[in-house]
Amino acid sequence: MNSAHGAATVAAAQAGDERAQGELIAEYLPLVYNIVGRALSGHADVDDVVQETMLRVVDGLGGLRDATCFRSWLVAIAMNEVRRRQRAHSSEALCDGLHEAREVADPGADFVGLTIVRLGLSGQRREVTEATRWLDRDDRELLALWWLEAAGELTRADVAVALGQSQQHVTVRVQRMKTQLEVARVVVRALSALPPCEELESLTAAWDGAPGSLWRKRIARHARDCVACGGHRNGLVPAEGLLAGLAFVPVPEHLGGLLPTAFGPAGSGAASAAPAPAPAPAP
């Protein structure tokens, strides 16, 4: 959205223009869907979080002081909704007597798989996408934003506002996340190598196939010390180069169809019934 035109649309939406509100929903739904999908790593609640984000955005438009800051404000609300949903699941898990939240993956919403299939990824672009499964939760949340920064859809300032941190702090976090992502890319290569490494097969005999930090560390350690797997780090193209210009994962038809109903016939009818927006940094 052109910044001048975008600010005018936001201002009109703030004044109650239902058509402008509908335009904002249609324009920014793909951005929100891609952020939430990656941050929640294909959790079954992705669609609910996307819808709740858009409801809160429309309901909270009156509190946005600067229309030119709409995008970073919206992204901050999306990340607040992601964290709220994760806290809810963590609380439920504790009530069940578990030490960690159980993330229920929906095979139909696996965002890594959707990204690969819908964007037709291959080679190192596919590898880096598969590697995101191996990141810890905090790194996945950061990746959801940094991925879109690398693709040219967000700025570092947008990312900083969304995380409620300084750009300098975000830069440090991004560097650490990229280091973990590179390790994960080596893990992906080691596991998919043909012929397979016999030592690695022996090491992973008890592995259940679910990516996690413990097995990431074990497999990465093996790859570092193994003669057969030692070359998997060679030739890795920087991740930001692979993501530059990459398109959005298309919004599923069922989600795009639900939103107009949720917002009423003109895109805003139910917004007033939504809870107050989660606190977001005021631009």
C-alpha positions in Angstrom: 0.0 0.0 0.0 1.4 3.4 -1.0 2.2 5.3 2.2 0.3 8.4 1.3 -2.7 6.5 0.1 -2.4 4.1 3.0 -2.5 6.9 5.6 -5.6 8.4 3.9 -7.3 5.0 4.0 -6.4 4.6 7.7 -7.7 8.0 8.5 -11.0 7.3 6.6 -11.3 4.0 8.5 -10.8 5.8 11.8 -13.6 8.2 10.8 -15.9 5.2 10.5 -15.7 4.6 6.7 -16.7 1.0 6.4 -15.3 0.6 2.9 -11.9 1.9 4.1 -12.0 -0.6 7.0 -12.7 -3.4 4.5 -9.8 -2.2 2.3 -7.4 -2.3 5.3 -8.5 -5.8 6.2 -8.0 -7.1 2.6 -4.6 -5.3 2.3 -3.1 -6.4 5.5 -4.6 -9.9 6.0 -1.8 -11.6 4.1 0.8 -9.9 6.3 -0.9 -10.9 9.5 -1.5 -14.4 8.4 2.2 -14.9 7.4 3.4 -13.4 10.8 1.0 -15.5 12.9 1.5 -18.7 10.9 5.3 -18.6 11.3 5.2 -17.5 14.9 2.8 -20.3 16.0 4.6 -22.8 13.7 1.4 -24.3 12.3 -0.5 -24.5 15.6 -4.2 -25.3 15.2 -5.0 -21.8 16.6 -3.5 -19.8 13.7 -6.8 -18.9 12.1 -8.3 -17.9 15.4 -5.4 -15.6 16.2 -5.5 -14.0 12.8 -9.1 -13.2 13.1 -8.8 -11.9 16.6 -5.9 -9.7 15.5 -7.9 -8.1 12.7 -10.9 -7.6 15.1 -8.7 -5.8 17.6 -7.1 -3.7 14.9 -10.4 -2.4 13.6 -11.8 -2.0 17.1 -8.7 -0.1 18.2 -8.3 2.3 15.2 -9.6 5.2 17.2 -6.6 5.0 19.6 -4.0 5.2 16.8 -2.6 8.7 16.9 -0.5 8.6 13.7 -2.1 7.0 10.6 1.3 6.6 9.0 2.3 4.2 11.8 -0.5 1.8 11.1 1.6 -1.1 9.8 4.0 -1.2 12.8 1.0 -0.8 15.1 -0.9 -3.7 13.5 2.2 -5.9 13.6 2.6 -5.2 17.3 -1.0 -6.2 17.9 -0.5 -9.4 16.0 2.5 -10.3 18.1 0.6 -9.5 21.3 -2.1 -11.9 20.2 0.5 -14.6 19.5 2.0 -14.2 22.9 -1.5 -14.1 24.6 -2.4 -17.4 22.9 0.9 -19.0 23.9 0.4 -17.9 27.5 -3.1 -19.3 27.6 -1.8 -22.7 26.4 1.1 -22.6 28.9 -1.4 -22.0 31.7 -3.6 -24.8 30.5 -0.6 -27.1 30.4 0.4 -26.2 34.0 -3.1 -26.9 35.2 -2.8 -30.3 33.6 0.3 -30.9 35.7 2.7 -30.6 32.7 6.0 -28.8 32.8 5.8 -27.5 29.2 3.0 -26.3 27.0 1.8 -28.9 24.5 1.7 -27.3 21.1 -1.0 -29.1 19.1 0.1 -29.0 15.4 -2.6 -29.0 12.8 -1.2 -31.0 9.8 -3.4 -28.9 7.5 -1.9 -25.7 8.9 1.8 -26.7 8.9 3.2 -23.4 7.8 6.5 -24.8 6.7 4.8 -27.3 4.4 2.5 -24.6 3.2 5.4 -22.3 2.4 7.3 -24.9 0.5 4.3 -26.1 -1.5 2.4 -22.8 -2.2 5.6 -20.9 -3.1 7.2 -23.8 -5.0 10.4 -23.7 -3.0 13.4 -25.9 -3.8 17.1 -26.1 -3.2 18.4 -23.8 -0.4 15.2 -21.9 -0.1 13.5 -25.1 0.8 16.3 -26.1 3.2 16.1 -22.8 5.1 12.3 -23.1 5.3 12.6 -26.6 6.7 15.2 -25.4 9.2 12.8 -23.0 10.8 11.1 -26.1 12.4 14.2 -26.5 14.5 14.2 -23.1 16.1 13.1 -22.4 19.7 9.8 -20.6 20.3 11.3 -17.2 20.9 13.4 -17.5 17.8 10.4 -18.5 15.8 8.6 -15.4 16.9 11.5 -13.3 15.9 11.8 -15.2 12.6 8.2 -14.5 11.8 9.1 -10.8 11.7 12.6 -11.0 10.3 11.5 -13.2 7.5 9.2 -10.4 6.2 11.9 -7.8 6.8 14.3 -9.9 4.6 11.5 -10.2 2.0 11.1 -6.4 2.0 7.6 -6.4 3.6 8.7 -4.9 7.0 11.4 -2.5 8.2 13.7 -3.0 11.1 11.8 -0.2 12.8 8.5 -2.2 12.3 10.1 -5.2 13.9 11.4 -3.2 16.9 8.0 -1.7 17.5 6.3 -5.1 17.3 8.8 -6.5 19.9 8.8 -3.4 22.1 12.6 -3.3 21.9 15.2 -0.9 20.6 16.5 -1.5 17.1 19.9 -2.1 18.5 18.5 -4.9 20.8 16.6 -6.4 17.9 19.8 -6.4 15.8 21.6 -8.5 18.4 18.7 -10.9 18.7 18.5 -11.3 14.9 22.2 -12.1 14.7 21.7 -14.8 17.4 18.7 -16.2 15.7 20.5 -16.3 12.3 23.3 -18.3 14.0 20.7 -20.9 15.3 19.1 -20.9 11.8 22.4 -21.8 10.2 22.9 -24.6 12.6 19.4 -25.8 11.9 20.2 -25.7 8.1 23.2 -28.0 8.7 20.9 -30.4 10.7 18.4 -30.5 7.8 21.2 -31.3 5.3 22.6 -34.0 7.5 19.3 -35.7 8.0 18.4 -35.6 4.3 21.9 -36.6 3.0 22.1 -39.5 0.5 23.6 -41.9 1.2 22.8 -41.4 4.9 25.6 -41.2 7.4 25.6 -44.5 9.3 26.8 -42.9 12.6 24.0 -40.3 12.4 21.4 -43.1 11.8 22.7 -44.8 14.9 22.6 -41.6 16.9 19.0 -40.8 15.9 17.6 -44.3 16.2 15.6 -43.3 19.3 14.5 -39.9 17.9 10.7 -39.6 17.4 11.1 -37.4 14.3 9.9 -34.2 16.0 12.3 -31.2 15.7 13.5 -29.9 19.1 16.4 -28.1 20.7 17.9 -31.2 22.3 18.1 -33.1 19.0 19.2 -30.0 17.1 22.2 -29.8 19.4 23.0 -33.5 19.2 22.8 -33.7 15.5 24.7 -30.4 15.0 27.5 -31.7 17.3 27.7 -34.9 15.3 27.8 -32.9 12.0 30.6 -30.8 13.4 32.8 -33.8 14.4 31.8 -36.2 11.6 34.0 -36.6 8.6 31.1 -37.6 6.4 28.8 -34.8 7.6 31.5 -32.1 7.9 30.9 -30.6 4.5 27.2 -29.7 5.1 28.1 -26.2 6.2 29.8 -25.5 2.9 28.1 -23.3 0.3 25.3 -22.1 2.5 23.8 -18.9 1.0 23.0 -16.2 3.6 19.4 -16.7 4.6 18.4 -13.1 3.9 19.5 -13.5 0.3 17.3 -16.5 -0.1 14.3 -14.7 1.4 14.7 -11.4 -0.5 11.6 -10.7 -2.6 9.9 -13.9 -1.5 6.1 -13.7 -1.8 3.6 -14.1 0.9 2.1 -17.5 1.6 -1.4 -17.1 0.2 -4.2 -16.8 2.8 -6.4 -19.9 2.8 -9.8 -19.4 1.1 -11.6 -20.5 4.2 -9.9 -17.8 6.3 -10.4 -15.1 3.7 -14.1 -16.1 3.5 -14.6 -16.0 7.3 -13.3 -12.5 7.9 -16.0 -10.6 6.0 -18.6 -12.4 8.0 -16.7 -11.7 11.2 -16.6 -8.0 10.4 -20.1 -7.6 9.1 -21.2 -7.0 5.5 -19.0 -4.0 5.0 -16.0 -5.3 6.9 -16.6 -3.8 10.3 -19.9 -4.8 11.7 -18.6 -7.1 14.5 -15.6 -5.1 15.3 -17.3 -3.2 18.0 -18.0 -6.4 19.8 -14.3 -7.3 20.0 -12.4 -7.0 23.3 -10.3 -4.0 23.8 -7.0 -4.2 21.9 -4.0 -5.8 23.7 -1.5 -3.1 24.8 0.8 -2.2 21.9 3.6 0.3 21.8 2.0 3.7 20.9 3.6 5.1 17.8 
